[in-house]
Amino acid sequence: MTTHGDSATRAGAPAVAARTGATTGADQPAHAAEGLPAALTGLRSAIGAARFPLALPSAEPARHAATSLTDQLDDYLLPRLARLDAPLLVVVGGSTGAGKSTLVNSLVQARVSAAGVLRPTTRSPVLVCSPTDAAWFRQGELLPGLTRTTEPSEQPGTLHLVTAPALPPGLAFLDAPDIDSVVDANRALAGQLLAAADLWLFVTTAARYADAVPWELLRSARARGTAVAMVLDRVPPEAADEVAAHLSEMLAEQELGAAPLFVLPETWVDGQGLLPDRITAPLSDWFARLAADADARAAVVRQTLDGALAALHPVVEALAEAADEQCTAADALDERVRAAYRGAERSVDQGLRDGRLLRGEVLARWQEFIGTGEFFRGLEARIGRLRDRVVAAVTGRPAPAAELRTAIESQLVTLLRGVAAEAAENAYTGWKAHPAGAALLEPDLAHASADLPERAEQLVRDWQRGVLELVRVEGGDRRFVARTAAYAVNATGLAVMIGVFASTAFIPTGLEVAAGTGTAVAGQTVLQAIFGDQAVRNLARKARIDLLDRTGKLLAEEAERFLARTEAERPADNAGAALRWAALEVERARHRSGLFPSPEQDGRQ
């Protein structure tokens, strides 16, 4: 059974209200705060639009802060600004077993909130108000996310409304769940309710007043400028002075020294579970004076409102920084991918330039196709008559064009598959080293797409057809093309393809000669005889550019597997700027509203 004794208090008149020095509701022009709700609505929209999907260290705190800010805007700031004269809401908070429910029941002289030894006793919040004020709380403008009920409920998201005739109009008590409840949802709800309070009545005990959790919340209240009153409950009479003095010192150290402190000694509760009137009389009298004084209530409301509004800016700035970090991280991830695939494009370009593709099967098929021995000796000696004889010379032997074309395709596909696989591995490794990237990875991203070989083969075949069309177009007005069949075009096109694999359109480097590609010079001679030297270079250059363009598109499609993931998670680039602008608008509206005194007016410099 709960025990209590004589009471002591450090509080006289409603000191919380007197501290603010704010003007009363009667002195305040009705239109003064019109711009503030609009600015807060704009801030709420900016917070709602901000996203923190990438797994950065700042993301989870930012998501939590965004949710808390949205709750405070919806639960308290917007509805309170809409009705500055609404009843003062006192949220009673504290640790498990501190006696909150017993205290609330005793203050309203009715057993409205469950009290007992089972924890947690307060599973859903209980709001107690005068019958006169019941309509305001039933409307649901304050704490709109909680469903109103007139019966105790175990359902989450409910608010049990109770009327108490003994409670004067203008004042309401909300018995919140324990701030250190073993139930996560209860702790979260307790924090949400405290953020919706005009005044915190913080209840602790002689045994628990130094616990860490309550002081974290008290520091939060101080940072937000929330009006606070303290109740030190269940204090042994012999230790009352010592414990009260120590708690007062702790409050002063946390810049909460002005908070009224009520000390309730140990005593027995009556048959209704209520504390004796003499124990609660100082606290009841303090609240009675507050309820009867509209100016005092208005001052408390303005103190808490001003503190909550002033505290928005640093929190929103932290959100904006987190939003900027999201965009920076998305850009960094994209750049790692693009760098990997730019490297792949460079590898293809280098592979075309360094002669490596002229080795092996391609070289063998090229030599077989173009011919050797007497044919080339005769070609070199009688090049002047080549234009008249090339058709007979070429078509008179069954050159293995199909084998050469297949060898070229195979060599290019092998190159493309290799660079695509390397790029995928590099992009994967780059993301894995980044916290945001690691969270976006899936195993198949470590390799090129499953259908890349088919797409690479199609690319090469399309390019080869493009080269043949290029030969037709470039040689359309030349007698050679006019006098030859499709075979000549195919043969010339294959020679151009070989030219793409050499660094300077068939002019061999030492590497190329060492690779046995001297026969390419004969092919160059053939093409120069047909098209002229500059035309040969132009053909090879255009064919090379076309191949690199097609390769770039293929690799861009591969990179898109990564980039699509960042695009899906990327927040709006202007999210940070939008948050900062919205917070600035709130600050401007706050100062323009005339609702709150300047530091010079209230002496808090």
C-alpha positions as CSV (number, residue, x, y, z in Angstrom):
1,M,0.0,0.0,0.0
2,T,1.3,3.4,-0.9
3,T,2.5,5.6,2.0
4,H,2.8,9.3,2.2
5,G,3.2,12.0,5.0
6,D,3.3,15.8,5.5
7,S,3.9,18.0,2.4
8,A,6.4,20.8,1.7
9,T,6.7,23.0,-1.3
10,R,9.1,25.5,-2.7
11,A,6.4,27.0,-4.9
12,G,4.2,29.9,-4.0
13,A,2.2,31.7,-6.7
14,P,2.2,30.1,-10.2
15,A,5.9,30.9,-10.7
16,V,6.0,29.1,-14.1
17,A,3.6,31.6,-15.5
18,A,5.1,34.6,-13.9
19,R,8.5,34.0,-15.5
20,T,7.4,34.7,-19.0
21,G,6.3,38.3,-18.8
22,A,4.1,37.7,-21.9
23,T,1.1,39.7,-22.8
24,T,-2.3,38.2,-22.0
25,G,-4.8,36.9,-24.4
26,A,-7.0,40.0,-24.0
27,D,-4.0,42.2,-24.9
28,Q,-3.1,40.2,-28.0
29,P,-4.5,41.3,-31.4
30,A,-6.5,38.5,-32.9
31,H,-4.6,38.7,-36.2
32,A,-1.1,38.9,-34.8
33,A,-0.3,35.2,-35.2
34,E,-2.0,34.6,-38.5
35,G,1.2,34.0,-40.4
36,L,2.6,31.6,-37.9
37,P,0.3,28.7,-38.6
38,A,0.9,29.1,-42.3
39,A,4.7,29.0,-41.8
40,L,4.4,25.9,-39.5
41,T,2.2,24.2,-42.1
42,G,4.9,25.0,-44.7
43,L,7.6,23.5,-42.4
44,R,5.5,20.4,-41.9
45,S,5.3,19.9,-45.7
46,A,9.0,20.3,-46.0
47,I,9.6,17.8,-43.3
48,G,7.2,15.4,-44.9
49,A,8.9,15.7,-48.2
50,A,12.4,15.1,-46.8
51,R,13.5,11.5,-47.0
52,F,16.4,9.7,-45.4
53,P,16.5,6.3,-47.1
54,L,20.2,5.7,-47.5
55,A,21.9,3.9,-44.7
56,L,24.0,6.6,-43.3
57,P,24.8,7.2,-39.6
58,S,22.7,10.3,-39.6
59,A,19.7,8.7,-41.3
60,E,18.0,7.0,-38.3
61,P,18.3,10.0,-36.0
62,A,17.0,12.2,-38.8
63,R,14.0,9.9,-39.4
64,H,13.2,9.9,-35.6
65,A,13.6,13.7,-35.4
66,A,11.4,14.2,-38.4
67,T,8.7,12.0,-36.9
68,S,9.0,13.8,-33.6
69,L,8.7,17.2,-35.2
70,T,5.7,16.2,-37.3
71,D,4.0,14.8,-34.2
72,Q,4.7,18.0,-32.2
73,L,3.4,20.2,-35.1
74,D,0.2,18.1,-35.4
75,D,-0.3,17.3,-31.7
76,Y,0.5,20.6,-30.2
77,L,1.9,23.6,-32.1
78,L,-0.8,23.9,-34.8
79,P,-3.8,23.2,-32.6
80,R,-2.5,25.3,-29.8
81,L,-1.9,28.3,-32.1
82,A,-5.4,27.9,-33.5
83,R,-6.8,28.1,-29.9
84,L,-4.5,30.0,-27.6
85,D,-7.4,30.2,-25.1
86,A,-8.0,26.5,-25.0
87,P,-7.7,24.8,-21.6
88,L,-4.2,24.4,-20.2
89,L,-2.9,20.8,-20.7
90,V,-0.8,19.5,-17.9
91,V,0.9,16.3,-18.8
92,V,1.9,14.2,-15.8
93,G,5.0,12.2,-16.5
94,G,7.6,10.3,-14.7
95,S,9.2,7.0,-14.0
96,T,7.6,3.6,-13.3
97,G,6.0,3.5,-9.8
98,A,6.4,7.2,-9.1
99,G,2.8,7.5,-8.2
100,K,1.6,9.6,-11.1
101,S,-1.9,8.0,-11.3
102,T,-2.4,8.3,-7.6
103,L,-1.5,11.9,-7.7
104,V,-3.8,12.7,-10.6
105,N,-6.7,10.9,-8.9
106,S,-6.0,12.9,-5.7
107,L,-5.8,16.2,-7.5
108,V,-9.2,15.7,-9.3
109,Q,-10.8,13.9,-6.2
110,A,-11.9,10.9,-8.3
111,R,-10.4,7.5,-9.2
112,V,-10.0,8.3,-12.9
113,S,-6.7,6.6,-13.6
114,A,-5.7,3.0,-12.7
115,A,-3.1,2.8,-9.9
116,G,-1.6,-0.3,-8.4
117,V,1.5,-2.5,-8.1
118,L,1.3,-4.1,-11.5
119,R,3.5,-2.4,-14.1
120,P,2.7,-0.7,-16.3
121,T,-0.5,0.5,-14.7
122,T,-1.2,3.3,-17.3
123,R,-1.3,1.5,-20.6
124,S,-3.3,4.1,-22.4
125,P,-3.2,7.8,-21.5
126,V,-6.0,9.2,-19.4
127,L,-7.1,12.9,-19.9
128,V,-9.1,14.4,-17.1
129,C,-10.8,17.7,-17.6
130,S,-13.7,19.8,-16.3
131,P,-17.1,18.9,-17.9
132,T,-17.1,22.5,-19.2
133,D,-13.9,21.8,-21.3
134,A,-14.8,18.3,-22.5
135,A,-16.0,19.5,-26.0
136,W,-12.6,20.9,-26.8
137,F,-10.7,17.7,-26.0
138,R,-13.4,15.5,-27.8
139,Q,-12.9,17.5,-31.0
140,G,-9.5,16.0,-31.4
141,E,-7.6,19.0,-32.5
142,L,-5.0,18.4,-29.8
143,L,-3.3,15.0,-30.3
144,P,-5.4,14.3,-33.4
145,G,-3.7,10.9,-33.9
146,L,-5.2,9.4,-30.8
147,T,-8.7,7.9,-30.9
148,R,-11.0,9.3,-28.2
149,T,-12.7,6.8,-25.9
150,T,-14.8,7.2,-22.8
151,E,-13.8,3.8,-21.4
152,P,-10.3,2.4,-20.4
153,S,-8.7,0.7,-23.4
154,E,-5.8,-1.6,-24.0
155,Q,-5.7,-0.6,-27.6
156,P,-2.7,1.5,-28.7
157,G,-3.4,4.9,-30.1
158,T,-6.4,5.6,-27.8
159,L,-6.9,8.5,-25.4
160,H,-9.3,7.9,-22.5
161,L,-11.3,11.0,-21.8
162,V,-12.7,11.5,-18.3
163,T,-14.6,14.5,-16.8
164,A,-14.1,15.4,-13.1
165,P,-16.5,18.0,-11.6
166,A,-13.9,18.8,-9.0
167,L,-11.5,20.0,-11.6
168,P,-11.9,23.7,-12.4
169,P,-12.4,24.9,-16.0
170,G,-9.3,25.9,-18.0
171,L,-7.1,23.1,-16.7
172,A,-6.7,19.5,-17.7
173,F,-4.5,16.6,-16.6
174,L,-3.1,13.9,-18.8
175,D,-1.7,10.9,-17.1
176,A,1.0,9.6,-19.4
177,P,2.5,6.1,-19.6
178,D,5.8,5.6,-17.8
179,I,8.8,7.3,-19.5
180,D,10.9,4.2,-18.6
181,S,8.2,1.6,-19.4
182,V,9.3,-1.9,-20.3
183,V,6.9,-1.6,-23.3
184,D,8.5,0.3,-26.2
185,A,5.3,1.7,-27.4
186,N,4.5,3.1,-24.0
187,R,7.8,4.9,-23.8
188,A,7.3,6.4,-27.3
189,L,3.8,7.5,-26.5
190,A,5.0,9.1,-23.2
191,G,7.5,11.2,-25.2
192,Q,4.9,12.2,-27.7
193,L,2.5,13.3,-25.0
194,L,5.1,15.3,-23.1
195,A,5.8,17.1,-26.4
196,A,2.1,18.1,-26.5
197,A,2.1,19.6,-23.0
198,D,1.6,23.2,-22.1
199,L,3.1,22.3,-18.7
200,W,5.0,19.2,-17.6
201,L,4.2,18.0,-14.1
202,F,7.2,15.7,-13.6
203,V,6.8,13.1,-10.8
204,T,9.7,11.3,-9.2
205,T,10.5,9.7,-5.9
206,A,13.1,10.0,-3.2
207,A,14.6,6.8,-4.4
208,R,14.5,7.5,-8.2
209,Y,15.0,11.3,-8.6
210,A,18.6,10.9,-9.8
211,D,17.9,8.3,-12.5
212,A,19.2,9.1,-15.9
213,V,16.0,8.7,-18.0
214,P,14.0,11.5,-16.3
215,W,16.9,13.9,-16.5
216,E,17.3,13.3,-20.2
217,L,13.6,14.3,-20.6
218,L,14.0,17.3,-18.3
219,R,17.0,18.5,-20.3
220,S,14.8,18.1,-23.4
221,A,12.1,20.2,-21.7
222,R,14.7,22.9,-20.9
223,A,16.0,22.9,-24.4
224,R,12.4,23.4,-25.8
225,G,11.5,26.0,-23.2
226,T,8.7,23.9,-21.8
227,A,7.2,25.0,-18.5
228,V,8.0,22.4,-15.9
229,A,6.9,21.8,-12.3
230,M,8.4,19.0,-10.2
231,V,6.8,16.7,-7.6
232,L,9.2,14.8,-5.3
233,D,7.0,11.9,-4.0
234,R,7.2,9.4,-1.2
235,V,9.9,11.2,0.7
236,P,10.7,9.9,4.2
237,P,10.1,12.8,6.6
238,E,13.6,12.5,8.2
239,A,15.2,12.9,4.7
240,A,12.8,15.5,3.2
241,D,15.1,18.5,3.7
242,E,18.2,16.7,2.5
243,V,16.6,15.1,-0.6
244,A,14.8,18.3,-1.6
245,A,18.0,20.3,-1.3
246,H,19.9,17.9,-3.5
247,L,17.2,17.8,-6.1
248,S,17.1,21.6,-6.1
249,E,20.8,21.7,-6.7
250,M,20.4,19.3,-9.6
251,L,17.7,21.3,-11.1
252,A,19.8,24.5,-10.8
253,E,22.7,22.7,-12.5
254,Q,20.4,21.9,-15.4
255,E,19.2,25.5,-15.6
256,L,15.8,24.4,-14.2
257,G,16.1,26.1,-10.9
258,A,13.0,28.2,-11.5
259,A,10.8,25.1,-11.8
260,P,8.4,24.9,-8.8
261,L,9.2,21.9,-6.6
262,F,6.6,20.2,-4.5
263,V,7.7,17.6,-1.9
264,L,5.1,15.0,-0.9
265,P,6.2,12.9,2.1
266,E,5.2,9.3,2.8
267,T,1.6,8.6,3.9
268,W,-1.3,6.2,3.7
269,V,-3.9,6.5,0.9
270,D,-7.6,6.3,1.8
271,G,-10.1,3.6,0.7
272,Q,-10.5,5.3,-2.7
273,G,-6.8,5.2,-3.3
274,L,-6.5,9.0,-2.8
275,L,-3.9,10.9,-0.9
276,P,-5.0,13.0,2.1
277,D,-6.1,16.5,1.2
278,R,-3.5,18.0,3.5
279,I,-0.7,16.3,1.5
280,T,-1.9,17.5,-1.9
281,A,-3.2,20.9,-0.7
282,P,-0.1,23.0,-1.7
283,L,-0.1,21.5,-5.2
284,S,-3.9,21.7,-5.5
285,D,-3.9,25.3,-4.5
286,W,-1.2,26.1,-7.0
287,F,-3.2,24.6,-9.8
288,A,-6.4,26.2,-8.6
289,R,-4.8,29.6,-8.8
290,L,-3.4,28.8,-12.2
291,A,-6.8,27.7,-13.4
292,A,-8.5,30.9,-12.1
293,D,-5.9,33.2,-13.6
294,A,-6.4,33.6,-17.4
295,D,-3.3,35.7,-17.7
296,A,-1.2,33.2,-15.8
297,R,-2.4,30.4,-18.1
298,A,-1.8,32.4,-21.2
299,A,1.8,33.2,-19.9
300,V,2.4,29.4,-19.5
301,V,1.1,28.7,-22.9
302,R,3.2,31.4,-24.5
303,Q,6.3,30.3,-22.6
304,T,6.0,26.7,-23.8
305,L,4.9,27.8,-27.3
306,D,7.9,30.2,-27.7
307,G,10.3,27.6,-26.4
308,A,9.0,24.9,-28.7
309,L,9.1,27.3,-31.7
310,A,12.6,28.5,-30.9
311,A,13.8,24.9,-30.6
312,L,12.6,24.0,-34.1
313,H,15.4,25.8,-35.9
314,P,18.4,23.8,-34.7
315,V,16.5,20.5,-35.1
316,V,15.4,21.4,-38.6
317,E,19.0,22.5,-39.5
318,A,20.2,19.0,-38.4
319,L,17.5,17.5,-40.6
320,A,18.7,19.7,-43.5
321,E,22.2,18.6,-43.0
322,A,21.1,14.9,-43.0
323,A,19.2,15.5,-46.2
324,D,22.3,17.1,-47.8
325,E,24.3,14.1,-46.7
326,Q,21.8,11.8,-48.4
327,C,22.2,13.7,-51.7
328,T,26.0,13.8,-51.3
329,A,26.0,10.0,-50.6
330,A,23.8,9.3,-53.6
331,D,26.1,11.4,-55.8
332,A,29.2,9.6,-54.4
333,L,27.6,6.2,-55.1
334,D,26.7,7.2,-58.6
335,E,30.2,8.5,-59.3
336,R,31.7,5.2,-58.1
337,V,29.6,3.4,-60.6
338,R,30.2,5.9,-63.5
339,A,34.0,5.7,-62.8
340,A,33.9,1.9,-63.0
341,Y,32.1,2.0,-66.3
342,R,34.2,4.9,-67.7
343,G,37.1,2.7,-67.0
344,A,35.4,-0.1,-69.0
345,E,34.9,2.2,-72.0
346,R,38.6,3.2,-71.8
347,S,39.6,-0.4,-71.8
348,V,37.6,-1.0,-74.9
349,D,39.1,2.0,-76.6
350,Q,42.6,0.8,-75.6
351,G,41.8,-2.7,-76.8
352,L,41.0,-1.3,-80.2
353,R,44.2,0.8,-80.3
354,D,46.9,-1.5,-79.0
355,G,46.5,-4.2,-81.6
356,R,45.6,-7.0,-79.2
357,L,42.5,-7.8,-81.2
358,L,44.6,-8.5,-84.3
359,R,46.1,-11.6,-82.7
360,G,45.0,-15.2,-82.6
361,E,42.0,-16.3,-84.6
362,V,41.3,-12.9,-86.1
363,L,44.8,-12.7,-87.5
364,A,44.7,-16.2,-88.9
365,R,41.4,-15.6,-90.6
366,W,42.4,-12.3,-91.9
367,Q,45.6,-13.8,-93.5
368,E,43.5,-16.5,-95.0
369,F,40.9,-14.1,-96.3
370,I,43.2,-11.5,-97.9
371,G,45.7,-14.1,-99.3
372,T,49.5,-14.2,-99.3
373,G,52.5,-14.9,-101.5
374,E,52.3,-14.2,-105.3
375,F,49.0,-12.4,-104.9
376,F,50.5,-9.7,-102.7
377,R,53.7,-9.5,-104.7
378,G,51.7,-8.9,-107.8
379,L,49.5,-6.5,-106.0
380,E,52.4,-4.4,-104.8
381,A,54.1,-4.4,-108.3
382,R,51.0,-3.5,-110.3
383,I,48.9,-1.4,-107.8
384,G,48.2,1.1,-110.7
385,R,45.9,-1.4,-112.4
386,L,44.3,-2.7,-109.2
387,R,41.0,-0.7,-109.8
388,D,40.4,-2.7,-113.0
389,R,41.4,-6.1,-111.7
390,V,40.4,-6.2,-108.0
391,V,37.0,-7.7,-108.6
392,A,38.5,-10.6,-110.6
393,A,41.4,-11.0,-108.2
394,V,39.2,-11.1,-105.1
395,T,36.1,-12.9,-106.4
396,G,38.2,-15.4,-108.2
397,R,39.1,-17.2,-104.9
398,P,36.8,-18.4,-102.3
399,A,37.9,-16.1,-99.5
400,P,36.6,-17.3,-96.1
401,A,34.7,-14.0,-95.2
402,A,32.2,-15.7,-92.9
403,E,35.0,-17.2,-90.8
404,L,36.7,-13.8,-90.5
405,R,33.5,-12.0,-89.6
406,T,32.8,-14.6,-86.9
407,A,36.3,-14.3,-85.6
408,I,35.9,-10.5,-85.3
409,E,32.6,-10.9,-83.6
410,S,34.0,-13.4,-81.1
411,Q,37.0,-11.3,-80.3
412,L,34.9,-8.2,-79.7
413,V,32.3,-10.0,-77.6
414,T,35.1,-11.5,-75.5
415,L,36.4,-8.0,-74.9
416,L,33.0,-6.5,-74.0
417,R,32.2,-9.3,-71.6
418,G,35.5,-8.9,-69.9
419,V,35.3,-5.2,-69.4
420,A,31.6,-5.4,-68.3
421,A,32.5,-8.1,-65.7
422,E,35.4,-6.0,-64.4
423,A,33.3,-2.8,-64.3
424,A,30.5,-4.6,-62.3
425,E,33.1,-6.0,-59.9
426,N,34.7,-2.5,-59.4
427,A,31.3,-0.8,-58.9
428,Y,30.2,-3.5,-56.5
429,T,33.4,-3.2,-54.5
430,G,33.1,0.6,-54.5
431,W,29.6,0.4,-53.1
432,K,30.5,-2.3,-50.6
433,A,33.0,0.1,-49.1
434,H,30.4,2.8,-48.6
435,P,27.8,2.3,-45.8
436,A,24.9,3.6,-48.0
437,G,26.1,1.5,-50.9
438,A,26.5,-1.7,-49.0
439,A,22.9,-1.6,-47.9
440,L,21.7,-1.4,-51.6
441,L,23.8,-4.3,-52.9
442,E,22.5,-7.6,-54.1
443,P,24.7,-10.5,-55.1
444,D,23.9,-10.4,-58.8
445,L,25.3,-6.9,-59.0
446,A,28.8,-8.3,-58.6
447,H,28.6,-9.7,-62.1
448,A,27.5,-8.4,-65.5
449,S,23.9,-8.9,-66.4
450,A,22.9,-12.5,-67.2
451,D,21.9,-11.5,-70.8
452,L,25.0,-9.4,-71.4
453,P,26.6,-12.1,-73.8
454,E,23.5,-12.0,-76.0
455,R,23.4,-8.2,-76.0
456,A,27.1,-8.0,-76.8
457,E,26.7,-10.4,-79.7
458,Q,23.8,-8.4,-81.0
459,L,25.8,-5.2,-80.7
460,V,28.7,-6.6,-82.7
461,R,26.5,-7.9,-85.4
462,D,24.7,-4.6,-85.6
463,W,28.0,-2.8,-85.8
464,Q,29.3,-5.1,-88.6
465,R,26.1,-4.3,-90.6
466,G,26.7,-0.7,-89.9
467,V,30.3,-0.9,-91.3
468,L,29.0,-2.5,-94.5
469,E,26.4,0.3,-94.9
470,L,29.2,2.8,-94.3
471,V,31.2,1.3,-97.1
472,R,28.2,1.5,-99.4
473,V,27.6,5.1,-98.6
474,E,31.2,6.2,-98.7
475,G,31.8,4.4,-102.0
476,G,28.5,5.1,-103.6
477,D,30.0,7.3,-106.3
478,R,33.1,5.2,-107.0
479,R,33.4,2.9,-110.0
480,F,34.7,0.2,-107.7
481,V,31.5,-0.2,-105.9
482,A,29.4,0.2,-109.0
483,R,31.3,-2.6,-110.8
484,T,31.4,-5.1,-107.9
485,A,28.8,-7.3,-106.4
486,A,27.9,-7.5,-102.8
487,Y,30.9,-9.6,-102.1
488,A,33.2,-6.7,-102.8
489,V,31.4,-4.5,-100.3
490,N,31.6,-7.3,-97.8
491,A,35.3,-7.8,-98.4
492,T,36.0,-4.1,-98.1
493,G,33.9,-3.9,-95.0
494,L,35.8,-6.6,-93.4
495,A,39.0,-4.8,-94.2
496,V,37.7,-1.7,-92.6
497,M,36.8,-3.7,-89.5
498,I,40.4,-5.0,-89.3
499,G,41.5,-1.4,-89.7
500,V,39.5,-0.4,-86.6
501,F,41.6,-2.9,-84.6
502,A,44.9,-1.1,-85.6
503,S,46.0,2.1,-84.0
504,T,46.3,4.3,-87.1
505,A,44.2,2.8,-89.8
506,F,46.5,-0.1,-90.8
507,I,49.7,1.8,-90.3
508,P,51.5,-0.9,-88.2
509,T,53.2,-0.3,-84.9
510,G,56.1,-2.4,-83.7
511,L,53.6,-4.4,-81.6
512,E,51.4,-5.0,-84.6
513,V,54.3,-6.2,-86.7
514,A,55.5,-8.4,-83.9
515,A,52.0,-9.9,-83.8
516,G,52.3,-10.9,-87.4
517,T,50.0,-8.2,-88.7
518,G,52.2,-7.0,-91.5
519,T,49.6,-8.5,-93.9
520,A,47.3,-5.7,-92.8
521,V,49.5,-3.3,-94.8
522,A,48.3,-5.1,-97.9
523,G,44.8,-4.6,-96.9
524,Q,45.5,-0.9,-96.4
525,T,46.9,-0.8,-99.9
526,V,43.8,-2.4,-101.3
527,L,41.6,0.2,-99.5
528,Q,43.8,3.1,-100.5
529,A,43.7,2.0,-104.1
530,I,39.9,1.9,-104.0
531,F,39.1,4.9,-101.8
532,G,42.3,6.9,-101.4
533,D,44.4,7.4,-98.3
534,Q,42.3,9.9,-96.5
535,A,39.1,8.0,-97.2
536,V,40.6,4.9,-95.6
537,R,41.4,6.8,-92.5
538,N,37.9,8.3,-92.4
539,L,36.3,4.9,-92.8
540,A,38.3,3.4,-90.0
541,R,37.7,6.5,-87.8
542,K,33.9,6.4,-88.4
543,A,33.7,2.7,-87.8
544,R,35.7,3.0,-84.6
545,I,33.5,5.9,-83.3
546,D,30.4,3.9,-84.1
547,L,31.7,0.8,-82.2
548,L,32.6,3.0,-79.2
549,D,29.2,4.7,-79.2
550,R,27.5,1.3,-79.2
551,T,29.8,0.0,-76.5
552,G,29.1,3.1,-74.4
553,K,25.3,2.5,-74.6
554,L,25.8,-1.1,-73.7
555,L,27.9,-0.2,-70.6
556,A,25.5,2.5,-69.7
557,E,22.7,-0.1,-69.6
558,E,24.9,-2.2,-67.3
559,A,25.6,0.8,-65.0
560,E,21.9,1.5,-64.8
561,R,21.5,-1.6,-62.7
562,F,23.3,0.3,-60.0
563,L,22.1,3.9,-60.8
564,A,18.5,2.8,-60.7
565,R,18.9,1.8,-57.1
566,T,20.3,5.2,-56.0
567,E,17.7,7.0,-58.1
568,A,14.9,5.1,-56.3
569,E,16.4,6.0,-52.9
570,R,17.6,9.5,-53.8
571,P,15.9,12.3,-51.9
572,A,15.0,15.5,-53.7
573,D,18.2,17.6,-54.3
574,N,16.5,20.7,-52.8
575,A,15.2,18.9,-49.6
576,G,17.9,20.5,-47.4
577,A,17.3,24.0,-48.9
578,A,13.5,23.6,-48.5
579,L,13.9,22.7,-44.8
580,R,16.1,25.6,-44.1
581,W,13.8,28.0,-45.9
582,A,10.8,26.7,-44.1
583,A,12.5,27.0,-40.7
584,L,13.6,30.6,-41.5
585,E,10.0,31.4,-42.4
586,V,8.8,30.1,-39.1
587,E,11.4,32.2,-37.3
588,R,10.3,35.3,-39.2
589,A,6.6,34.6,-38.5
590,R,7.4,34.0,-34.8
591,H,9.1,37.3,-34.4
592,R,6.4,39.1,-36.4
593,S,3.5,37.5,-34.5
594,G,3.9,39.7,-31.4
595,L,2.9,36.7,-29.3
596,F,6.2,36.4,-27.5
597,P,8.4,38.9,-25.6
598,S,11.9,39.7,-26.7
599,P,14.7,38.9,-24.3
600,E,14.9,42.7,-23.5
601,Q,11.2,42.7,-22.6
602,D,11.3,39.8,-20.2
603,G,14.8,40.4,-18.8
604,R,16.2,37.0,-20.0
605,Q,19.2,38.3,-21.7
